[in-house]
Amino acid sequence: MTQAQALQKLLDAPGIIPMPGVFDPISTRIAERAGFEAAFMSGFNVAAARIGMPDTGLISYTEMLDQGRNLVDAVSIPIIGDGDTGWGNAINIKRTVKGYAAAGFACIMLEDQLAPKRCGHTEGKEVISRAEACIRFRAAVDAREEIRTEGGDILIMARTDANENHGIEEAMERCREFRRIGVDITFMEAPKNLDEMRRYCDEVDGPKMANMVEQGKTPFLSPAELEDIGYKLAIWPSAIMLASIQGMQAEMARLARGEVGEDGKATFLELQDLVGFPAYYDAEKKYAFENVGQAAE
C-alpha cells in the first residue's frame, strides 16, 4: 500500500483525522509514537525551524523537499506536505507534485495565493484569479495521473485563501470548481466564524480540512467539534512548535541564571531512542568485522 493509499483509507473510514503540524524528523516521530495516524508538514514551521524566516515564500522548493524527505523517511504514517503555490507556473507545479510524490508524501497541499504567499492567518494575503487557480490545480491533477501511470501515487489538496478579500461565496465556488477538476481534498482557509465553517462543510462536496491556529482567525475547536461540523481532516500546525518554544525558553532562562537541573525534561535515554541509537547499535554489532568474518567462515 502506498502512503497515498494509506491516507485514502483513512479518508474512507468513519471519523475525523486529527493531525499535528510537524517540521523535522523528531517532531514527526513523536507524532507517530503519540498515536496519530497521519501528520501535516507545516510550511510555516519548516521555514521557522530550517531558515528562521517568515512563511512568505522565502523558503525554496528544494529546501522544503529536502526537509520533507527527511521527515517522511523517519516514520511509517502518511504525511501531507505543504507545497505553497507550487513555486511557479503550471509546469513548476507539475514538477513540485512529482517531487513530493517521489519524496514519499501521501498528499500535497497547493494554494491559490499570489506569490509570494503568506501564512493563512497573517495579514496581506492576495489570491490569483479563479481561472488561473483552476489552471494550477488542473496541472496538479494531471501530474497525479501521470504519477499513477508510472506506479506511484499522491493525493492533491486544493487550498483557497479567497475568503479573506473576496468572501465566502467566492471561496466556496473555487472549492467546488477545484473538485470538478479532480482534486481529492479541499481546504477553505480562515473561515471567520462557525456559520462560515458550517456553510463550507454543507455546501462543498468531498473531504474538507480545518486549520486550527492558536490566536488565529478561525474558531479554535476540538476534533470532536470539527467532526460534528462536517470536517474530515483537521490540523493544529503550530501547536508542537509553540510548546517547544515555551520549553526551550524556560530552559534557556534557567541556564542563563546559572541553574541546572534534570527535572522537567525528557531523559537522555529517550532522546537516544528517538534518534535511533538502539537500532544503530544492533546494526553495528551485525556488521562488526569479527562477526562478518565468522559468518563468512
N, C-alpha and C positions, 0 to 999 in steps of 0.2 A: 504494500500500500504506500503510495506517495504521500508526502506531507499535505499536499492539496487535497487528496482523497480523505486523509485523516480529518482535516478541517471540515470538509464537506459532510463527513459522517456526523460530526458534532452539530453542524447546521441542520441536518435532517432529524436529529434526535430531539426529544422534548427538552424544554428548559433553556434558560439564558446561558450564554458563555461569558463569564466574567474573566477579564484579562488585566494583569498588571502591566504597566509600562516598564520595559526593560531597556538597558542601554549598553551592557557589556556581558561577557560570558558568566561572570559571577552572579550578577543580578538575575540573569536568565536561569541559571542552575538553581538558585534559591527559589525562584518561582516554581520550577518543576517540582522541587522537593516539598514545597508547601502544598502541593496537590493540584495546582492549576493545570487544566488540560490544554491550554493554549496561552500565548503571550503576544504582546504587541511591542515591536521595536519602535520607540518614540524618537522621531527626528529631533524634537526639541531637546530631549535629554541626551541623545548621542552628540548633538552639536555642543551641548554644555560639557559633557564628560570628555569628549575627544579633542575639541579645539577651544573650549572655554569661551564660546561666542554665541550670540543670539540666533534663534531659529528664524533667520531672514534670508534664506537661500545662500548663506555663506559656506556651508559645508558642501563638498562636491559629491558627485555620483560615485567616484572611486573611493572616497573616504567612507561613505555610507555603505557601499557594497562590501568593503573590506571589514568594517565593523560587523556588518550583518552576517557575513560568512563565519566569523569567529564565534558569534553567539549562537547561531544555528547549529554549528558543529558541537557545541557544548551540551546539547540536550536532545531529547527524542520527541518532545511535544511540538506541534505545529506553531510556527511563528509568522505573524503578519508584519510585513516590513513597510515602513513609511517611505514612499517613493517621491514625496514632494510633488512638483509639477512635471516630473519626468526628465528634467534638465534639458529642455529644448523643444523642438518641434515634434511632429508625429513620428519621424524617423528616429529621433532620440528616444522617444517614449518606447518604441518597439525594442530598441537596444536595452533600455532600462528594464523592461519587463523580462526580457530573455536573460539578462544578467542576474536579476533577482531569482528567477527560476533556477538557474544554474547554481546559484549560491545555496539553494535548498529552502527558500522561503515557501510557505504554503499559500501565501496571498500577498499581493502588493496593493497598497493604498495610493491612489493618484488623485490629484485635486484640480479644480478649475480656477485657481488663483492666477492673477497676473504675476509673472516673475519680476523681481524676486519675491517669493512667497513669505508669509508670516504665520506665526502660530495662530490658530483659530480663535484664541481668547485674548489676543493683544490687539492694539489699535493699528489702523492704516491699511486694512485689507482691501484689495480690489480683485474683481474677477474678470476673466475674459468673456466674450460674448457666448451665448448659448451654442451658436453654430460652431464656433471654434472649439468649445469644450467637447461637443459631440465628436469632432474630428479626433481630438485627443483620445477619447475612450474607444472610438472605433479602431484606432491604431492599436490600443492596448488589447482589445478583444481579438483583433487579427493576430497579434503576437502570441496570445494564449493558444489560439487554434494551431498556429504553426508549431509551437512547442509540443502540443499534443500529438501532432503527426510524427514527431521525432521521438515519441515515447516518454516525454516529460509532462509536467502539469504545473499550473499555478492558477489561483483564483484572482479575480480583479475586483477591487473595491473602489467605487467612484465616490469621491467626496466633493460636495459643493459648499462654498462659503458665501453663496448668493444671498442668504437670509440677512446678512449684515447690512447691505446697502440697497438691496432690491426687493426684500420682503419674502415672506414665506411662500406666497403663491409661485413666484419665480423659482425659488429653491426647490419646491416640490415638483414643479413641472420639469426642471432639469433632472431630478432623480428619476422621474417617470421615463423621460427620454433616454437616460443612460441605461435603464432597464430594458427598454425596447432595443437598444443597440446590442445588449447581451451581457452587461456586467453582472457579476454574481451577487454583490452586496452593495447597498448604498449607504451613504453617511452624510446626513444633513448636519453640518457643523453649527454649533452655537445657537440652538433654539433658546428663546429668551424666557420661556415660561412653560408650565405644564400643558397649557392649551396647545401651544405650538408643537410640543412633543407628541401629544395625543393625535393631533391632526396629521402629522407626518406618518405616524405608525398606522393610522386608519386609512389614509388616502394614497399611500405608495405601497406597491406590492413588493414581495421578496424580503430577504433578511435585511435588517437595518441595525446600524451600530450607534450607540450613545457614547459620548465623550465626557467623562466626569473629571473636571479640573477644579481643584480646591480654589475657592475665591474667584471662580470663572464666571462666565456669562450665562451658564445654564444651571438650573436647579441641581443641587448635589444630592443624588439619591443612591439608595442601596440596590444591589442586584434584584432583590425581590420586587421592589417598587418599579424598577425599569422593565422587568418582565411583565408586570401587570399592565403597564402602558402599552407594551407590544414590541419592545426591542428584543432582538435575538442575540446581539453581542454588546458588550459594554467594556470600556477601558477606563482605567484610572492611571493615566500616562505619567503623572508626576509624583504619585504617592510614594513610591520607593525612593526616588531621589530626594524628595523633601525630607523624608525620615532620615536618610543617610546624611544629608547636610546638617540636620539638627544634631545627630550623633557625633559627627566629626567636629562641629563647632564646640560642643560640650567637652570633648576630649582634648581638643587643641587649647581651650581655655584652661583646663586643668594642668596640662603640661606647661603652658606659659606661666602659670603661677608657681611652677616648681614642684607640683604634686604629681605623684604616680600612683597607680592602683590597678588591680586586676579585675575589679568589680565593674559591672555594667557593660561588659564587652563579651563577644564570642571568645572562645578559647583558641589558643594557637593550634590545638589539635583539630578543631572544627575547620579552621582556615586551611590546614593541610589537606583535610578530607575534601573540602570544596574544590580545591585546585587539582586534586587527583594524585596526591602523593602515594596513597596505598596501591593504586594500580601501577604507578610508576615503579615502585619498589618490587612488585611482583614481576613486572617485565624485566627489570634489571637483573633479578635472580635467574629468570629463564634464559637470558642471553649472556649471562656471565661466562667468561672464557672456559672455566673448568667444567661448567655444566654442558656447554656446547660440545666441548671435547669428549666428554663422557658419552653424550648422545651419539656422536659420530662413531665411537668405538663399538 
